[in-house]
Amino acid sequence: MTENRNRQLNKSKASYKSTRKAGRRNTDLGSVLDSQSEILLNSAHAGSRSNGAIARQQDDEGWKEREGRNELKRVTGLGELEDVTEVEYRRIRLERVVLVGVWSSRETTQAQAEESLRELAALARTAGAQVMEGVLQHRFKPDPATYVGKGKANEIAAIVAATDSDTIIVDADLPPSQRRALEDVAKVKVVDRTAVILDIFAQHATSREGKAQVELAQLEYMLPRLRGWGAALSRQAGGQSAGANGGIGSRGPGETQIELDRRVIRTRMARLRRQIARMAPARDIKRGSRRRNSLPTVAVVGYTNAGKSSLINRLTRSHELVENALFATLDTAVRHSEAANGRRFMYVDTVGFVRQLPTQLIEAFKSTLEEAAGASVIIHVVDASHPNPFSQIDAVNDVLQDIPGIEGTPALIVFNKIDCIDEAALQRLKNLVPDAFFISALTEEGIDALRKAVESRLPQPGVHVDAVIPYTRGDLVSRARQFGSVGQVEYGDTGIHLTADVDSRLAAHIVASAEVAASANGASHDTAGISSADHSVSGFAG
């Protein structure tokens, strides 16, 4: 028995030594194979680029021979567009994308479709992508299967291969079935306009509430677009149908992995909705505090990248984030200002608008847009250098119409960036919108006139007070100057004679203080008087 054990031990040692030698040989061989594989991959990659270039040239020659209403038309100028942002994620390799748009003569024109695709290119750059190509297709209606049709999908796949692109971005809200069908043909990721906007919002959200709202919008968008392969579509073992896999501990709910993912997403969405609901009281407290202090608010709205933050910086001399990027401002920013007569008020910077704004974001940022509904004055900022500024005005007005309580609010139309257009274009805008204001936040041209117009449209306090208050309550004079309109201040032997128009809350404090002073001096209570001041505010509809 001892001899057998020794023989087995010797065999094990010999086997271990041979295994170590083989391992060393395999390691050396693996290194050689790795280096050879790297060379082959590089050669194949170079060959694919060369073949892609040849295929692109052949396709270009073939496309020149095809003419018709369904022909793919390249949109020029996308590659030469100026970068709209300088951010840290540009240090890494940018995602290479191809833009695809479909338009119908029943709904739009080719010029409008090209402008929409250029805006999509700006959105893609803001999201951190490199636009390689942009194509448009004229169709009576989108193809129900691949959105562009099978033949055009193959042509787009050739463009993707020729440009070595990673992603296709479609200028529409693409249904999940069409996205999957186009992915199967092109063999690359396909996203739509909504996904790009959501990605930008996710990058730029800074506050806790803003991040929660963006995540909720992303999950709402993702839920119907989940897709599974292989094991993700197999069901968990459950019940007698488990077969050979059945038995104790193997009986599950019988859900597929994709169903489990959907359940996790729904649970997360419910948790986010509860978190956002808990944040609402704090937002209401801040808004109520402004109302109690009788601080008028001026909401600045407009299309994204129209220069809203730059304008507020000029009007308030503050240093809010200013960036030549789409959706640089997502969270509500409040800036205090002071009128020429010393009265305090606030400017509220809101999130920018865009065409085809995802419905998920409209609901998620309803709290932000509510600032416009509660404002005393609205400044509607328009990019005067845009090729079609009136389309941006219509896009903003379409969203504002859905906000309750905004009707009747005085509004000012302000064309910004007039330093970027020539005198002839400026004169055309002035002829079309004679009541608008034309300014440049960069050069400060027209800023003073706009500031005076805003201050003149602030609501006036509704209570007129004429009282003598003690010197110990000089703070009431300061508050009257900040939150009201002071007519007269005289310093006498018995106190401060104050005449002002203030709100009812401050008027009550002034009268109470005057009555205390009158009692101390042995005078009658007639030293304080209040009356209702029927001030009217003229409305301005831009």
ABEGO torsion letter per residue (X at the ends): XAAAAAAAAAAAAAAAAAAAAAAAAAAAAAAAAAAAAAAAAAAAAAAAAAAAAAAAAAAAAAAAABBEAABBBBBBGAAABBBABBBAAAABBBBBBBBBBBBBAAABBAAAAAAAAAAAAAAAAAAGBBBABBBBBBBABBBAAAGAEAAAAAAAAAAAAAAGBABBBBBBBBBAAAAAAAAAAAGBBBBBAAAAAAAAAAAABABAAAAAAAAAAAAAAAAAABBBBEAAABBBBBEAAAEAABEBGABBAGBBAAAAAAAAAAAAAAAAAAAAAAAAAAAAAAAAAAAAAGBBBBBBBEBBGAGAAAAAAAAAGBBBBBBBBBGABABBBBBBBBBAAGBBBBBBBBBBBBBGBBAAAAAAAAAAAAAAAABABBBBBBBAABABAAAAAAAAAAAAAABBGABGBBBBBBBBGAAABBAAAAAAAAAABAABBBBBAAAGBGAAAAAAAAAAABBBBABBBBBBBBAAAAAAAAAAAAABBBABBBBBAAEBBBBBBBBAAAAAAAAAAAAAAAAAAGBBAAABBBBBBBBBBBBBBX
